[in-house]
Amino acid sequence: MMMLSLRKLCADAMGAATIELALIAPMLALMVVGVVDMSNAYSRKLALEQGVQRAIEKIMQTTGDDTVGGTIKTEVVCQVNGMNDNGTCKTSPITTSNVTVTYRLDCTDIASGAVTSQTNTDADVFDTLTCPSTARDSRYIQVAVSDRYTPMFGKHFAGYTSSDSSYHLLATAGMRVQ
C-alpha cells in the first residue's frame, strides 16, 4: 500500500511548475535587477554627456564676471544637477571639482603639414601660447566631467570591480574656438 502511494506521488505532475518557478525565480530577479542597475548607470552617463555638450554650446555666450573656464564648469554643474525652484543650481551630485577644462593649441606647419600640440588647464597660460610664424594655429577647448555610479549591489557584472565598488563615468565634449 505504501509503495502504491509513492508511485502515485511520483507520477503526479501537479505543482511541478511551481517548483520550477521557485528554482528559476531568483535568477530571473537577479537578471532584472542587473538590467535596471545597468540602465541607471547608462542614464547617468547620458546625463553627464548632455550636460557637457550643453555647456560647450553655451561657451559663445557671455561669461559675465567669471572666466570662460569657470563659466563652463558652473554651466556643466547646472546642466547635470538641474535647477532649484528659485533658479539656482543644485549642488549635488557633482561639483565644479568634477569638471576639467583643457585648452589645446595645435600648430600645423604650412610646408610639411606636421601638427604639434600644446595643452594646458590654465586659460591665462593658454592665451600666451603661440605658434611659429611658419605654422597655422588652431585653438580648442575640451570639457570633461567625471562621476561615480554605485550599483545597488556590491557585485559587478562582467567582472568589473574597482577599489571603491563603483563605476567611474567620464563624459567629454570639445569645440574649436579659433
Order of alpha helices (4+ residues) and beta strands (2+ residues): alpha-alpha-alpha-beta-beta-alpha-beta-beta
